[in-house]
Amino acid sequence: MTAATTAPPPRRTAPNPVVQMRGIEIGFPGVKALDGVDFRLLPGEVHALMGENGAGKSTLIKALTGVYGIDAGTITVRGTETVFSGPGAAQEAGIATVYQEVNLCPNLSVAENILLGREPRRWARIDRRTMRARARELLAGLNLDVDPDSRLGDHPVAVQQLVAIARAVDVDAAVLILDEPTSSLDAGEVAELFRVVRELRERGVAVLFVSHFLDQVYEIADRATILRNGKLVGEYPLVALSRVEMVAKMVGHELAALTDLDHEPHGDVSAQVEPVLAASGLGRTGAIAPTDVTVRPGEVLGLAGLLGSGRTELARLLFGADRADSGEMEIGGRTVRLRSPLTAVAEGVAFCSEDRKGEGLIGDLTVRDNLVLALQARRGWARRIPRRTMDELVERWIAALDVRPANPDALIRNLSGGNQQKCLLARWLITEPRLLILDEPTRGIDIGAKTQVQKLVADLSADGLAVVFISAELEEVLRLSDRVAVLRDRYKVAELGREDACVGRVMELIASGGDDRA
């Protein structure tokens, strides 16, 4: 009697991608936004798209949704190579997008928003009874208890996003793109959103999830694609990629290369010296959790963390650009309430925004006009700066910062990015501040200008100026800082002295959050 043989089980094959992007290239004047990027999205998965600011995430999404045309490469959706003429064509192909800022009509009802443009009709008129019934059915299918007749604008952002998802379900979307959907949600609202996302995943919908919150990515996503500087780093199953490894790939370091940096010589700043600024429990709901911040004369405090960690939000509170709703602040030993940036400038606080073109410089004005703008604002427009004084100040700071061309009458929009950044720094240094807040001062400038800005920061702190320094480049933060505050998911999770701060330690804290949230 021969032994019975059993046929081997059929081999499981991976499903065909619902989206396949190959060799995608997109360029703008002077910038290669995407350089040969591959990306695939499988049905029935949540796929995280990760990368720091400028990595190319938004550009890739806009290429997929038809907002941008591509210079090279192919896009295949549901097995068909396609070129989208616009977002409408992408939606017809089954690609729906829910943005951080919900792009629906808040003045219309929930039912009207869900079926906008596809309203059921009877005798050439909208059949509102059928519309309400269909909306109620879609909401019930996602276990959402929302009145279809209620006005969308009366609901919180979390509910509006869920309504947008219900709309995507009605158009039979095969792909749902969620672009920073949780940035304005509390923990309960995030949990409800994730419940709906998991339900859609079970139905076979492919979900592309973009978020800067690592905990949420690891909670909801199956795989991740990481971009850096417009190029593909790799595609990884999250079960095989630790948080530290992910952070390393996003910021451009292999773990084997994570070594302590040699710091430039710093002057010792005694803890007994009275702080220029001391904030206790300073926070703003939805932006940054209550945080303690202290900066002393001649000290550089670095803020380290991924994009979305709360670095810029904290800087804006310290400058009064946003109003804190908790905590208190002292400047020069005196309690102050920063009701606006003008109040901060009057207290000797200066702030260079990371968006130098949108929030800093005025492109149609000359170098001279841009440099004296903050000083004139502090004096008040009724007390004009004498022309001779203005010319002397501008000439001195153009020379001190090596602004090229050294022409005060040149339009500032015609200068290079590095020279524009120098002009923004000069504007604030003219006001002789006691605290200078620098948010990404070296982003997008060449290595020569970057070196000059870093040396200037070191020189200013050596001369006694207090500096808060923010950069996505960890080496830069560590090279310049006396102390480093590490932020993660809008909390300050640690504060390290110069002797304890190294790239590896900071990246571990960014990835894990440390033992306790400070």
C-alpha positions as CSV (number, residue, x, y, z in Angstrom):
1,M,0.0,0.0,0.0
2,T,1.5,3.3,-1.1
3,A,1.5,6.3,1.1
4,A,-1.1,8.9,0.2
5,T,0.4,12.1,-1.2
6,T,-0.9,15.5,-0.4
7,A,-0.7,18.3,-2.9
8,P,1.1,21.3,-1.7
9,P,-1.2,24.2,-0.8
10,P,-1.5,26.8,-3.6
11,R,1.0,29.6,-3.3
12,R,-0.4,32.9,-2.2
13,T,0.4,35.6,-4.6
14,A,0.4,39.3,-3.7
15,P,-2.6,41.2,-5.2
16,N,-2.0,43.4,-8.2
17,P,-1.3,47.0,-7.2
18,V,-4.3,49.3,-7.6
19,V,-1.8,52.1,-8.2
20,Q,1.6,51.7,-9.8
21,M,3.9,54.7,-10.3
22,R,7.2,54.2,-12.0
23,G,10.1,56.5,-12.6
24,I,8.1,59.6,-11.7
25,E,9.9,62.9,-12.4
26,I,8.6,66.4,-11.8
27,G,10.7,69.5,-11.9
28,F,10.1,73.2,-11.2
29,P,12.5,76.0,-12.0
30,G,15.7,75.3,-10.2
31,V,14.2,72.3,-8.2
32,K,13.9,68.6,-8.9
33,A,10.8,67.8,-6.8
34,L,10.6,64.1,-7.7
35,D,13.6,62.2,-9.2
36,G,12.7,58.8,-10.6
37,V,10.3,57.8,-7.8
38,D,8.5,54.4,-7.8
39,F,5.4,53.9,-5.7
40,R,2.8,51.2,-5.5
41,L,-0.4,50.8,-3.5
42,L,-2.2,47.5,-2.9
43,P,-5.9,46.9,-2.4
44,G,-6.9,46.4,1.2
45,E,-3.9,48.1,2.8
46,V,-3.1,51.2,4.7
47,H,0.1,52.6,3.2
48,A,2.0,55.4,4.9
49,L,3.9,58.0,2.8
50,M,6.7,59.3,5.0
51,G,9.4,62.0,4.6
52,E,10.4,65.3,6.0
53,N,9.5,68.7,4.6
54,G,10.6,68.9,1.0
55,A,10.9,65.2,0.6
56,G,8.3,65.1,-2.2
57,K,5.2,63.7,-0.5
58,S,2.8,66.4,-1.6
59,T,4.2,66.5,-5.1
60,L,3.7,62.7,-5.4
61,I,0.1,63.0,-4.2
62,K,-0.6,65.8,-6.6
63,A,0.9,63.8,-9.5
64,L,-1.4,60.9,-8.6
65,T,-4.5,63.1,-8.3
66,G,-3.9,65.0,-11.5
67,V,-3.0,68.3,-9.9
68,Y,0.5,68.2,-11.5
69,G,1.5,66.7,-14.8
70,I,4.6,64.5,-14.8
71,D,7.8,65.1,-16.8
72,A,8.7,61.4,-17.0
73,G,7.5,58.1,-15.8
74,T,4.1,56.2,-15.9
75,I,1.0,56.0,-13.7
76,T,-1.1,52.9,-13.8
77,V,-4.4,52.7,-12.0
78,R,-6.4,49.4,-11.9
79,G,-4.1,48.0,-14.5
80,T,-4.5,50.8,-17.0
81,E,-1.8,53.3,-17.7
82,T,-3.3,56.7,-17.6
83,V,-2.6,60.4,-17.7
84,F,-5.0,62.5,-15.6
85,S,-6.0,65.9,-17.0
86,G,-7.0,67.1,-13.6
87,P,-8.4,66.1,-10.2
88,G,-11.8,65.4,-11.7
89,A,-10.4,62.8,-14.0
90,A,-8.5,61.2,-11.0
91,Q,-11.8,61.0,-9.1
92,E,-13.6,59.4,-12.0
93,A,-10.8,56.8,-12.0
94,G,-11.6,56.0,-8.4
95,I,-9.1,58.1,-6.5
96,A,-10.6,60.2,-3.7
97,T,-8.7,62.6,-1.4
98,V,-9.6,63.9,2.1
99,Y,-7.3,66.8,3.1
100,Q,-6.4,68.2,6.5
101,E,-8.6,71.2,5.5
102,V,-11.9,69.6,4.5
103,N,-12.8,70.9,1.0
104,L,-16.6,70.5,1.3
105,C,-19.3,73.1,1.6
106,P,-20.0,73.9,5.3
107,N,-23.2,75.9,4.4
108,L,-24.8,72.8,2.9
109,S,-26.3,69.8,4.7
110,V,-24.4,66.5,5.3
111,A,-26.5,64.8,2.7
112,E,-26.0,67.5,0.2
113,N,-22.2,67.3,0.6
114,I,-22.1,63.5,0.3
115,L,-24.1,63.6,-3.0
116,L,-22.9,66.9,-4.3
117,G,-22.8,66.8,-8.1
118,R,-24.6,63.4,-8.1
119,E,-27.9,64.3,-6.6
120,P,-30.8,61.9,-7.4
121,R,-33.4,63.6,-9.5
122,R,-37.1,63.2,-10.2
123,W,-38.9,65.1,-12.8
124,A,-35.8,67.2,-13.4
125,R,-35.7,68.3,-9.8
126,I,-33.5,67.1,-6.9
127,D,-35.2,64.2,-5.1
128,R,-34.4,65.2,-1.5
129,R,-36.1,62.3,0.1
130,T,-34.0,59.8,-1.9
131,M,-30.9,61.9,-1.3
132,R,-31.4,61.8,2.5
133,A,-32.1,58.1,2.4
134,R,-28.9,57.4,0.4
135,A,-26.8,59.6,2.7
136,R,-28.3,57.8,5.8
137,E,-27.5,54.5,4.2
138,L,-23.9,55.5,3.5
139,L,-23.4,56.9,7.0
140,A,-24.9,53.8,8.6
141,G,-22.6,51.6,6.5
142,L,-19.7,53.3,8.3
143,N,-21.5,53.1,11.6
144,L,-21.7,56.9,11.8
145,D,-24.5,58.5,13.8
146,V,-24.8,61.8,11.9
147,D,-28.1,63.5,10.9
148,P,-28.1,63.8,7.1
149,D,-30.2,67.0,7.4
150,S,-27.7,68.7,9.7
151,R,-25.6,71.6,8.5
152,L,-22.0,70.3,7.8
153,G,-20.4,73.5,9.3
154,D,-22.1,72.8,12.6
155,H,-20.0,69.7,13.1
156,P,-16.4,69.4,14.3
157,V,-13.6,68.9,11.8
158,A,-13.5,65.1,12.7
159,V,-17.1,64.6,11.6
160,Q,-16.6,66.7,8.5
161,Q,-13.7,64.4,7.5
162,L,-15.8,61.3,8.1
163,V,-18.5,62.9,5.9
164,A,-15.8,63.4,3.2
165,I,-14.9,59.7,3.5
166,A,-18.6,58.7,3.2
167,R,-18.6,60.8,0.0
168,A,-15.6,58.9,-1.3
169,V,-17.4,55.6,-0.5
170,D,-20.4,56.7,-2.6
171,V,-18.2,57.4,-5.6
172,D,-16.8,53.8,-5.3
173,A,-13.3,55.0,-4.7
174,A,-10.6,52.3,-5.0
175,V,-8.0,54.6,-3.5
176,L,-8.6,56.9,-0.5
177,I,-5.8,59.5,0.2
178,L,-5.8,60.9,3.7
179,D,-3.5,63.9,3.8
180,E,-2.7,64.8,7.5
181,P,-6.2,63.9,8.6
182,T,-5.4,63.8,12.3
183,S,-3.6,67.1,12.8
184,S,-6.6,68.8,14.3
185,L,-8.2,65.9,16.1
186,D,-8.2,64.7,19.7
187,A,-7.5,61.2,20.7
188,G,-11.2,60.1,20.6
189,E,-11.7,61.6,17.2
190,V,-8.5,59.9,15.9
191,A,-9.8,56.5,17.2
192,E,-13.1,57.0,15.4
193,L,-11.3,57.9,12.2
194,F,-9.1,54.8,12.4
195,R,-12.2,52.6,13.0
196,V,-13.6,53.8,9.7
197,V,-10.3,53.4,8.0
198,R,-10.0,49.8,9.1
199,E,-13.5,49.1,7.9
200,L,-12.6,50.5,4.5
201,R,-9.4,48.4,4.4
202,E,-11.5,45.3,5.1
203,R,-13.7,46.2,2.1
204,G,-10.6,46.2,-0.1
205,V,-10.0,50.0,-0.4
206,A,-6.4,51.1,-0.7
207,V,-5.7,53.9,1.8
208,L,-2.8,56.2,1.4
209,F,-2.1,57.8,4.8
210,V,0.2,60.8,5.3
211,S,1.0,61.9,8.8
212,H,3.9,63.1,10.9
213,F,2.8,61.3,14.0
214,L,4.8,58.1,14.2
215,D,2.6,56.5,16.8
216,Q,-0.4,56.8,14.6
217,V,1.5,55.5,11.5
218,Y,2.5,52.4,13.4
219,E,-1.0,52.0,14.8
220,I,-2.9,52.1,11.5
221,A,-0.5,51.4,8.6
222,D,0.7,48.1,7.0
223,R,3.5,49.4,4.9
224,A,5.4,52.6,4.4
225,T,7.2,54.3,1.5
226,I,9.9,56.8,2.5
227,L,11.0,59.7,0.4
228,R,13.9,62.0,1.0
229,N,14.9,65.1,-1.1
230,G,12.7,64.0,-4.0
231,K,14.1,60.5,-4.2
232,L,12.8,57.1,-3.1
233,V,14.5,55.7,0.0
234,G,12.5,52.5,0.0
235,E,9.3,50.6,0.7
236,Y,9.0,48.7,3.9
237,P,6.6,46.5,5.9
238,L,6.2,48.3,9.2
239,V,6.5,45.1,11.2
240,A,10.1,44.9,9.9
241,L,11.0,48.6,10.4
242,S,11.6,50.0,13.9
243,R,10.8,53.6,14.7
244,V,14.5,54.5,15.0
245,E,15.2,53.0,11.6
246,M,12.4,54.9,10.1
247,V,13.6,58.2,11.5
248,A,17.1,57.4,10.3
249,K,15.9,56.8,6.8
250,M,13.8,60.0,6.8
251,V,16.6,62.3,7.9
252,G,19.3,60.6,5.9
253,H,21.4,58.5,8.3
254,E,22.2,54.8,8.4
255,L,22.3,53.6,12.0
256,A,25.9,52.4,11.6
257,A,26.9,56.0,11.0
258,L,25.2,57.5,14.0
259,T,28.1,58.8,16.0
260,D,28.6,61.7,18.4
261,L,29.4,65.0,16.7
262,D,32.4,67.1,17.7
263,H,30.9,70.3,19.0
264,E,32.3,73.7,18.3
265,P,33.7,75.4,21.5
266,H,30.9,77.0,23.5
267,G,31.0,79.4,26.3
268,D,29.7,78.0,29.6
269,V,26.3,79.6,30.5
270,S,25.7,79.3,34.2
271,A,22.3,78.2,35.4
272,Q,22.5,81.1,37.9
273,V,22.3,83.7,35.1
274,E,18.9,85.3,34.9
275,P,17.1,84.0,31.8
276,V,16.3,86.3,28.9
277,L,13.1,84.3,28.5
278,A,11.4,81.8,30.9
279,A,8.1,80.2,29.9
280,S,6.2,77.8,32.2
281,G,3.4,75.5,30.9
282,L,3.2,77.5,27.7
283,G,0.8,75.8,25.2
284,R,-1.9,76.1,22.7
285,T,-4.7,73.5,22.2
286,G,-4.2,71.6,19.0
287,A,-0.7,73.1,18.4
288,I,1.7,72.3,21.3
289,A,1.2,70.8,24.7
290,P,2.1,72.9,27.8
291,T,5.9,73.3,27.7
292,D,8.6,74.8,29.8
293,V,11.2,76.9,28.0
294,T,14.2,78.8,29.4
295,V,16.9,80.7,27.4
296,R,19.8,82.6,28.9
297,P,22.0,85.3,27.5
298,G,24.7,83.8,25.2
299,E,22.9,80.5,25.0
300,V,21.6,78.6,22.0
301,L,18.6,76.4,22.7
302,G,18.0,74.0,19.9
303,L,14.6,72.5,19.1
304,A,14.8,69.1,17.5
305,G,12.0,66.9,16.1
306,L,10.3,65.8,13.0
307,L,8.0,68.1,11.0
308,G,4.8,68.3,12.9
309,S,6.4,67.7,16.2
310,G,5.5,71.2,17.4
311,R,8.8,73.1,16.8
312,T,7.3,75.9,14.7
313,E,4.2,76.1,16.9
314,L,6.3,76.6,20.0
315,A,8.4,79.3,18.2
316,R,5.3,81.2,17.2
317,L,4.0,81.2,20.8
318,L,7.3,82.6,22.0
319,F,7.0,85.4,19.5
320,G,3.3,86.1,20.0
321,A,2.4,85.2,16.4
322,D,-0.1,82.7,18.0
323,R,-1.8,83.3,21.3
324,A,-1.1,80.8,24.1
325,D,-4.1,79.5,26.0
326,S,-2.1,78.1,28.9
327,G,1.0,79.0,30.8
328,E,2.9,82.2,31.5
329,M,6.1,83.9,30.2
330,E,8.8,86.1,31.7
331,I,11.1,88.2,29.6
332,G,14.0,89.9,31.4
333,G,12.5,88.7,34.8
334,R,9.2,90.5,34.1
335,T,5.9,88.7,33.4
336,V,4.6,89.6,30.0
337,R,1.6,88.6,27.8
338,L,2.5,88.5,24.1
339,R,-0.7,89.6,22.5
340,S,0.9,90.1,19.1
341,P,4.3,90.1,17.4
342,L,4.5,93.9,17.9
343,T,4.5,93.3,21.7
344,A,7.3,90.7,21.3
345,V,9.4,93.1,19.2
346,A,8.9,95.8,21.8
347,E,10.2,93.3,24.4
348,G,13.3,92.6,22.3
349,V,12.2,89.3,20.7
350,A,12.9,88.7,17.0
351,F,11.7,85.8,14.8
352,C,12.9,84.6,11.4
353,S,10.1,82.4,10.0
354,E,10.8,79.2,8.1
355,D,8.7,80.7,5.3
356,R,10.9,83.6,4.4
357,K,9.0,84.4,1.2
358,G,5.5,84.1,2.6
359,E,5.9,85.4,6.1
360,G,9.3,87.3,6.0
361,L,10.4,89.2,3.0
362,I,8.4,91.5,0.7
363,G,9.6,90.7,-2.7
364,D,8.5,93.9,-4.4
365,L,10.4,96.1,-2.0
366,T,14.1,96.9,-2.1
367,V,16.8,95.4,0.1
368,R,16.9,98.7,2.1
369,D,13.1,98.7,2.7
370,N,13.2,95.1,3.8
371,L,16.1,95.6,6.2
372,V,14.5,98.5,8.1
373,L,11.0,97.1,8.2
374,A,11.1,95.7,11.8
375,L,12.9,98.7,13.3
376,Q,10.4,101.1,11.7
377,A,7.5,99.0,13.0
378,R,8.9,99.1,16.5
379,R,9.3,102.9,16.3
380,G,5.9,103.4,14.9
381,W,5.1,104.8,11.5
382,A,4.7,108.3,12.8
383,R,8.4,108.3,13.8
384,R,10.1,107.7,10.5
385,I,13.7,106.6,10.5
386,P,15.9,109.4,9.1
387,R,17.3,108.6,5.7
388,R,20.9,109.1,6.8
389,T,20.4,106.7,9.7
390,M,18.7,104.2,7.5
391,D,21.5,104.3,4.9
392,E,24.2,103.8,7.6
393,L,22.4,100.9,9.2
394,V,21.7,99.2,5.8
395,E,25.3,99.7,4.6
396,R,26.7,98.3,7.9
397,W,24.6,95.1,7.9
398,I,25.0,94.4,4.2
399,A,28.7,94.5,4.8
400,A,28.6,92.5,8.0
401,L,26.5,89.7,6.5
402,D,28.2,89.8,3.1
403,V,24.9,90.3,1.2
404,R,25.4,90.1,-2.5
405,P,25.0,92.1,-4.5
406,A,25.8,94.8,-2.0
407,N,23.1,97.1,-3.6
408,P,20.5,98.4,-1.2
409,D,18.3,99.5,-4.1
410,A,18.0,95.9,-5.6
411,L,14.6,94.3,-5.4
412,I,14.9,91.6,-2.8
413,R,13.1,89.0,-4.9
414,N,16.0,89.1,-7.3
415,L,18.5,87.9,-4.7
416,S,19.5,84.3,-4.2
417,G,17.9,82.3,-1.4
418,G,21.0,82.5,0.8
419,N,21.2,86.3,0.4
420,Q,17.5,86.7,1.1
421,Q,18.0,84.7,4.3
422,K,20.9,87.0,5.3
423,C,18.7,90.1,4.7
424,L,16.0,88.6,6.9
425,L,18.6,88.1,9.6
426,A,19.9,91.6,9.2
427,R,16.3,93.0,9.5
428,W,16.1,91.6,13.0
429,L,19.6,92.2,14.1
430,I,19.1,95.9,13.3
431,T,16.5,96.0,16.1
432,E,19.3,94.8,18.6
433,P,17.1,92.0,20.1
434,R,17.9,90.1,23.3
435,L,16.3,86.9,21.9
436,L,16.5,85.7,18.3
437,I,14.3,82.8,17.2
438,L,15.5,81.2,14.0
439,D,13.1,78.7,12.3
440,E,14.9,76.7,9.6
441,P,17.3,79.6,8.7
442,T,19.5,77.5,6.4
443,R,16.8,75.6,4.5
444,G,17.1,75.9,0.7
445,I,20.3,77.8,0.6
446,D,23.7,76.7,-0.7
447,I,26.5,75.3,1.5
448,G,28.5,78.5,1.4
449,A,25.6,80.6,2.7
450,K,24.7,77.9,5.2
451,T,28.1,77.9,6.7
452,Q,28.0,81.7,7.0
453,V,24.6,81.6,8.7
454,Q,25.9,79.0,11.2
455,K,29.0,81.0,12.0
456,L,26.9,84.1,12.5
457,V,24.7,82.3,15.0
458,A,27.8,81.1,16.9
459,D,29.2,84.6,16.9
460,L,26.0,86.2,18.1
461,S,25.6,83.8,21.0
462,A,29.3,84.4,21.9
463,D,28.4,88.1,22.0
464,G,25.7,87.4,24.6
465,L,22.6,87.1,22.4
466,A,20.1,84.4,23.4
467,V,19.1,82.2,20.4
468,V,16.4,79.6,19.8
469,F,17.5,77.5,16.8
470,I,15.2,75.2,14.8
471,S,16.4,72.9,12.0
472,A,15.4,69.6,10.5
473,E,19.1,68.8,10.2
474,L,20.1,67.2,13.5
475,E,23.8,67.8,13.0
476,E,23.2,71.5,12.6
477,V,21.1,71.7,15.8
478,L,23.7,69.8,17.8
479,R,26.7,71.7,16.3
480,L,25.2,75.1,17.4
481,S,23.2,74.3,20.6
482,D,24.2,74.5,24.2
483,R,21.0,72.6,25.1
484,V,18.6,70.6,22.9
485,A,14.8,70.3,23.6
486,V,13.4,67.3,21.8
487,L,9.8,67.4,20.6
488,R,7.6,64.6,19.5
489,D,3.9,64.7,18.6
490,R,3.5,68.2,20.1
491,Y,5.1,67.4,23.4
492,K,8.6,68.2,24.7
493,V,9.8,64.7,25.6
494,A,13.3,65.5,26.7
495,E,15.9,68.2,27.2
496,L,19.6,67.3,26.7
497,G,22.7,69.2,27.7
498,R,25.6,69.6,25.2
499,E,27.5,66.7,26.8
500,D,24.5,64.3,26.4
501,A,23.3,65.3,23.0
502,C,24.3,63.2,20.0
503,V,22.5,62.3,16.8
504,G,21.7,58.7,17.9
505,R,20.3,59.7,21.3
506,V,18.1,62.5,19.8
507,M,16.8,60.1,17.1
508,E,15.9,57.5,19.7
509,L,13.9,60.1,21.6
510,I,12.2,61.3,18.5
511,A,11.3,57.7,17.6
512,S,10.3,56.4,21.1
513,G,9.4,59.6,23.0
514,G,11.7,58.6,25.9
515,D,10.5,57.2,29.2
516,D,8.4,60.2,30.2
517,R,7.0,63.3,28.5
518,A,8.6,66.3,29.9
